[in-house]
Amino acid sequence: MQKPFDLIVRGGEVVNHAGRGIADVGVRDGKIAFVGDLAQASAGETIDAAGLTVLPGVIDTQVHFREPGLEWKEDLETGSRAAVLGGVTTVFEMPNTEPNTTDADTLADKLARAKGRMHTDHAFYMGGTHENAAYLGELERLPGCCGVKVFMGASTGTLLVQDDAGVADVLKHVNRRATFHSEDEYRLAERRSLARTGDWTSHPEVRDARAAMQSTERLVRIARELGKRIHVLHVTTAEEIAFLAAHKDLATVEVTPQHLTLTAPEAYERLKALAQMNPPIRSAEHQAGLWWGVQQGVADVLGSDHAPHTLEEKARPYPASPSGMPGVQTLVPVMLNHVAEGRLTLERFVDLTSAGAQRVFNIAGKGRMAEGWDADLTIVDLKAKRTLRHADMATRSGWTPFDGMEVTGWPTATIVRGRAVMRDDEVIAPHLGEPVRFQETL
């Protein structure tokens, strides 16, 4: 007799490496044990997915959950609660907290804070600095570390590495793929005087397209000279997409839902500081270039760059208002709406939110709905029509730049290693998150 399953997700449209089709998904011991017809099988728990679509668990490889040091904006519990409510099963969290995550102790502190509090599986970036460059080869191998993150444009603490020599020193010492915020700090400094007080439409003038392209050209040149792999975060310009398309042997590319959905100057006129992030929301021409990159396979992953600030902080007049916006809870519905409107195929959405993350970061056991892999599943209703609202956001900041946006497509369940953590907009099995493992550090 066949051993019972712990969980069977029955009768949904499954989207995985084999294509799309109606199938059951059987889970044992937190792993996918079978995908196919399980009509005769039994399970301790069953989820009826008839009429729904079952996707590999969505992985968001860029979030800022602000803990430690900035918990009035967000913390690991509230950020990961927003994530699972949005259908996200795994997050990679950024090092620009206070203190910055730049050594073994600060990484261990984050892992300890996450244990028993985070709802998603998780990993943390190690910040690359001038001071710790020589030790990054050891630090990037620590359990729970997803890799090294470098800010080439202004950031907090010692995390800014604006010079070619500093970038090269970091890359010389890392062996995994290193991740970069690519804006040229020298050009940003020259252009800060262009900021017009109280006028957010000047933000993409201060941090112009040339600042991004100049930095990315420098970064690719250094990486090629050293034979190193790089990941360029939140690419925003058509020029960068075209340039990076010619360097895919070493460079992987992230795009965000915000840059694919909002455009300047309309977003700044309507949302003011709520549209302010780095790199900026840009014009429709640049957005068209990003969509070309999605459609041509230049983009590898979708990241939310969830980076919340309070509404009080955002109320300061530009440029005193801080850059960053929430996004982890809205990534799935916003992008499913693009699917509904024909700009994106569901298969490409899966590639950008699970398979792509697995490829870029060499995640062990996640990113694929197949036998033996972690039973991380995002179940969605592709026909559900909802309106995104500030009031529904679980993030501590309590707002979204997409407030009032009507979307078609909604996450109805988030399953992490075989446990249903979210069902029908409610967290039902909290605090189950565990550290992610990586093939390069097993």
C-alpha positions in Angstrom: 0.0 0.0 0.0 1.3 3.5 -0.9 2.4 5.5 2.2 0.0 8.4 2.8 1.1 11.9 2.0 1.3 14.7 4.6 -0.4 17.1 2.1 -2.1 16.8 -1.3 -2.9 19.9 -3.3 -5.7 18.5 -5.5 -6.9 19.5 -8.9 -5.2 22.8 -9.6 -3.5 23.9 -12.8 0.1 23.2 -12.1 2.8 25.4 -13.8 6.3 23.9 -13.7 9.2 22.6 -15.8 6.8 20.2 -17.6 4.5 23.0 -18.7 0.9 23.7 -17.6 -1.8 21.1 -16.8 -4.2 19.9 -14.2 -2.4 17.8 -11.6 -2.2 16.9 -7.9 0.9 17.7 -5.8 1.8 15.3 -3.1 4.0 16.3 -0.2 6.0 14.2 2.4 8.4 15.5 5.0 8.4 19.0 3.6 9.4 17.8 0.1 7.5 17.4 -3.1 7.0 13.6 -3.4 4.8 13.4 -6.5 3.2 15.6 -9.2 0.5 13.9 -11.2 -2.7 12.0 -10.6 -3.2 11.2 -6.9 -6.9 10.5 -7.0 -6.4 7.2 -5.2 -4.0 8.6 -2.6 -4.7 9.7 0.9 -3.1 12.5 3.0 -3.2 14.0 6.4 -4.3 17.3 4.9 -5.9 18.2 1.5 -6.2 21.5 -0.2 -8.8 21.7 -3.0 -7.1 23.8 -5.7 -9.8 23.2 -8.4 -10.1 26.4 -10.5 -6.8 27.7 -9.0 -3.2 27.8 -10.3 -0.3 26.2 -8.4 3.1 27.8 -8.9 6.5 27.0 -7.5 6.9 29.1 -4.3 7.7 32.8 -5.1 11.2 33.9 -4.0 11.8 37.6 -3.5 15.6 38.1 -3.6 15.6 41.7 -2.5 13.9 43.0 0.7 14.8 45.5 3.4 13.1 44.4 6.6 15.0 47.1 8.6 15.8 45.0 11.7 17.9 45.6 13.7 18.0 49.4 14.3 15.1 50.7 12.2 12.2 48.6 13.6 9.8 51.6 13.5 9.7 51.2 9.7 9.6 47.3 9.6 10.9 44.2 11.3 11.6 40.6 10.4 8.1 39.5 11.7 6.0 42.2 10.0 8.0 42.1 6.8 7.7 38.3 6.4 4.0 38.5 7.4 3.5 40.9 4.4 5.5 38.5 2.3 3.4 35.4 3.0 0.2 37.4 2.6 1.5 38.3 -0.8 2.3 34.7 -1.8 6.0 34.9 -1.2 7.6 31.8 0.4 11.3 32.9 0.6 13.1 36.2 1.0 16.7 37.5 0.9 17.2 40.4 3.2 19.6 43.3 2.7 22.6 44.4 4.9 21.9 48.2 5.3 20.4 47.8 8.8 21.9 49.4 12.0 24.4 48.0 12.6 25.2 47.0 9.0 25.5 43.3 8.3 29.2 43.1 7.6 30.7 40.3 9.8 29.9 36.9 11.3 28.4 38.4 14.5 25.9 40.7 12.8 24.8 37.9 10.4 24.4 35.5 13.4 22.3 38.2 15.2 19.9 38.4 12.2 19.6 34.6 12.0 18.8 34.5 15.8 16.2 37.3 15.4 14.6 35.4 12.5 14.3 32.1 14.4 10.8 31.6 15.6 9.6 35.0 14.3 9.9 35.0 10.5 7.1 33.4 8.5 9.1 32.9 5.3 12.3 30.9 4.7 15.1 33.5 4.6 18.7 34.3 3.9 20.7 37.5 4.5 23.2 39.4 2.4 26.7 40.2 3.7 27.5 43.8 3.0 30.8 44.3 1.1 32.9 47.2 2.3 36.4 48.6 2.0 37.1 47.4 5.5 35.9 43.7 5.2 36.9 43.0 1.6 39.7 40.7 2.5 37.4 38.5 4.6 34.5 38.2 2.2 35.6 34.8 0.9 35.0 33.4 4.4 32.0 35.5 5.3 30.0 34.6 2.1 30.2 30.9 3.0 28.5 31.3 6.4 25.2 29.5 6.8 22.2 31.7 6.1 24.2 34.0 3.8 22.9 34.4 0.3 26.0 36.3 -0.9 27.7 39.7 -0.9 25.9 43.0 -1.5 27.8 46.1 -2.6 26.4 49.7 -2.9 28.2 51.7 -5.6 25.8 54.6 -4.9 25.1 56.2 -1.5 24.0 53.9 1.4 24.2 53.7 5.1 27.2 53.3 7.4 30.3 52.0 5.6 28.4 50.1 2.9 29.3 52.6 0.1 32.1 51.3 -2.2 32.1 53.9 -4.9 35.6 53.5 -6.4 36.9 51.1 -8.9 39.7 49.9 -6.7 37.2 49.1 -3.9 34.9 47.2 -6.2 37.8 45.3 -7.5 39.0 44.5 -4.0 35.6 43.1 -3.1 35.4 41.0 -6.3 38.9 39.6 -5.9 37.9 38.1 -2.6 34.5 36.7 -3.4 33.8 33.4 -5.2 30.0 33.4 -5.3 28.0 35.8 -7.5 28.3 39.3 -6.0 25.2 41.6 -6.0 25.4 45.3 -6.7 23.3 48.5 -6.4 24.8 50.1 -9.5 24.6 53.9 -9.5 27.8 56.1 -9.9 28.3 57.9 -6.6 30.6 60.5 -8.2 28.0 61.6 -10.7 25.2 61.5 -8.0 27.3 63.9 -5.9 27.8 66.2 -8.8 24.1 66.3 -9.5 22.6 66.7 -6.0 22.3 70.4 -6.5 19.7 69.7 -9.3 17.2 68.7 -6.6 14.2 71.1 -6.5 12.8 71.5 -3.1 9.4 69.9 -2.8 9.5 68.7 -6.5 9.8 64.9 -6.7 9.9 65.1 -10.5 13.5 66.2 -10.2 14.5 62.9 -8.6 15.2 61.1 -11.9 17.2 64.2 -12.9 19.4 64.0 -9.9 19.9 60.3 -10.2 19.8 60.3 -14.0 20.1 57.4 -16.4 23.7 58.2 -17.1 24.6 57.7 -13.4 23.2 54.1 -13.7 24.8 53.3 -17.0 28.2 54.7 -16.1 28.3 52.6 -13.0 27.1 49.4 -14.7 29.8 49.9 -17.5 32.4 50.2 -14.8 31.1 47.2 -12.9 31.1 44.9 -15.9 34.6 46.0 -17.0 36.0 45.2 -13.5 34.1 41.9 -13.3 35.4 40.8 -16.7 38.9 41.7 -15.9 38.8 39.6 -12.8 36.6 36.7 -14.2 33.9 37.2 -11.6 30.1 36.8 -11.6 27.9 39.7 -10.8 24.2 40.4 -10.3 22.9 43.9 -11.1 19.9 44.9 -8.9 16.8 46.9 -9.9 18.0 47.8 -13.4 16.1 50.9 -14.6 17.4 52.1 -18.0 16.9 50.9 -21.5 20.6 51.4 -22.1 21.7 49.1 -19.3 19.4 46.4 -20.5 20.9 46.6 -24.0 24.4 46.7 -22.6 23.9 43.8 -20.2 22.3 41.7 -22.9 25.9 41.5 -24.4 27.4 40.4 -21.1 25.1 37.6 -19.9 28.0 35.2 -19.5 28.9 37.0 -16.2 26.0 39.3 -15.4 22.5 38.5 -14.2 19.8 41.1 -14.0 17.0 42.0 -11.6 14.0 44.2 -12.5 11.2 45.3 -10.1 7.4 45.5 -10.3 7.6 49.2 -9.5 9.8 50.1 -12.5 7.7 47.8 -14.8 4.5 49.5 -13.7 5.0 53.1 -12.6 6.3 55.9 -15.0 7.7 59.4 -14.6 6.6 62.1 -14.4 3.1 60.9 -13.7 4.0 58.8 -10.7 5.8 61.7 -9.0 3.0 64.1 -9.7 0.4 61.7 -8.3 2.3 60.0 -5.5 5.0 62.5 -4.6 7.4 60.9 -2.1 5.6 57.5 -2.3 7.1 57.1 -5.8 10.6 58.0 -4.6 13.1 55.1 -4.7 16.6 54.5 -5.8 17.3 54.0 -8.7 14.3 56.2 -9.6 11.1 55.5 -11.4 11.9 56.6 -15.0 10.1 57.6 -18.2 8.0 55.3 -20.4 10.9 54.9 -22.8 13.1 53.3 -20.1 10.2 51.2 -18.9 9.7 49.9 -22.5 13.4 48.9 -22.5 12.8 47.0 -19.2 9.9 45.1 -20.8 12.0 44.3 -23.8 14.6 42.8 -21.4 11.9 40.7 -19.8 10.5 39.5 -23.1 14.0 38.8 -24.5 15.3 36.9 -21.5 17.8 39.5 -20.4 16.1 39.9 -17.0 16.7 36.9 -14.7 14.7 37.7 -11.6 12.0 39.9 -10.2 12.7 41.5 -6.8 10.4 43.8 -4.9 13.2 45.9 -3.3 10.7 46.2 -0.4 12.2 49.2 1.5 9.5 50.8 3.7 9.6 54.2 5.4 6.8 55.7 7.5 4.3 58.1 6.0 5.6 60.7 8.4 9.1 60.3 7.0 7.8 60.4 3.5 5.9 63.6 4.3 9.2 65.6 4.3 9.7 67.9 1.3 12.0 66.5 -1.4 14.9 65.9 -1.2 14.6 65.5 2.6 12.1 62.6 2.0 13.7 59.1 2.1 13.9 56.8 -0.9 12.2 53.4 -0.8 8.8 51.9 -1.0 7.1 48.7 0.3 6.6 45.9 -2.3 6.9 42.4 -1.0 3.1 42.0 -0.5 2.2 43.4 -3.9 4.8 41.7 -6.1 2.6 38.8 -7.0 -0.7 40.6 -7.6 0.9 43.4 -9.6 2.8 41.0 -11.8 -0.2 38.7 -12.2 -2.1 41.7 -13.4 0.5 42.1 -16.1 -0.1 38.5 -17.0 -3.9 39.1 -17.2 -3.3 42.1 -19.4 -1.0 40.2 -21.8 2.4 41.8 -21.1 3.8 38.7 -19.4 3.2 35.0 -19.7 2.6 33.0 -16.6 5.5 30.7 -17.5 7.8 33.8 -17.7 6.5 34.9 -14.3 7.4 31.6 -12.8 10.9 31.8 -14.4 11.4 35.3 -12.9 10.1 34.4 -9.4 11.4 30.9 -8.7 13.6 29.2 -11.4 15.5 32.4 -12.0 16.3 33.0 -8.3 17.5 29.3 -8.1 19.8 29.8 -11.1 21.3 33.1 -10.0 22.0 32.2 -6.4 22.4 28.4 -6.7 19.7 27.8 -4.1 19.7 24.3 -2.8 16.2 22.6 -3.1 14.1 25.6 -3.9 12.8 27.2 -7.1 11.4 24.1 -8.8 8.2 22.2 -8.4 9.6 18.6 -8.8 10.1 15.5 -6.8 12.7 15.9 -4.1 12.6 19.7 -3.9 11.2 21.8 -1.0 7.4 21.8 -1.1 7.2 25.6 -1.5 4.0 26.5 -3.4 2.2 29.7 -4.2 -1.4 29.1 -5.1 -3.2 31.9 -7.0 -6.6 32.7 -8.5 -5.8 34.1 -11.9 -9.4 35.4 -12.3 -9.8 37.1 -8.9 -10.3 40.8 -9.1 -9.2 42.9 -6.1 -8.2 46.4 -5.3 -4.8 47.1 -3.6 -5.3 49.2 -0.5 -3.1 50.9 2.1 -5.3 49.4 4.8 -4.6 45.8 3.7 -0.9 46.1 3.9 0.8 44.1 6.7 4.0 46.1 6.5 4.5 48.3 9.6 4.7 51.3 7.3 1.0 50.7 6.3 1.0 51.9 2.7 1.6 50.9 -0.9 2.4 53.0 -4.0 -0.3 50.8 -5.7 -3.1 52.0 -3.5 -6.3 52.0 -5.5 -4.9 49.8 -8.3 -7.4 47.2 -9.5 -5.7 43.9 -10.2 -6.7 40.6 -11.8 -4.9 37.7 -10.1 -4.5 37.1 -6.3 -2.5 34.7 -4.0 -4.9 32.5 -2.1 -2.4 30.2 -0.3 1.3 30.3 0.6 2.9 26.9 1.4 6.4 26.8 2.9 8.1 23.3 3.0 4.7 21.6 2.9 3.0 23.7 5.6 0.1 26.1 4.6 1.3 29.3 6.2 -1.3 31.6 4.5 -4.9 30.8 3.3 -7.4 33.3 2.1 -5.6 36.4 3.3 -4.9 35.0 6.8 -1.6 33.8 8.3 -2.6 30.4 9.8 0.7 28.8 10.7 3.1 31.6 11.9 6.8 31.7 12.6 7.9 28.6 10.6 10.6 30.2 8.5 14.0 28.5 8.3 17.4 29.6 6.8 17.9 28.9 3.1 20.7 26.6 2.0 22.9 27.2 -1.1 24.7 24.7 -3.3 28.0 26.5 -3.1 28.2 26.3 0.7 26.7 22.9 1.4 
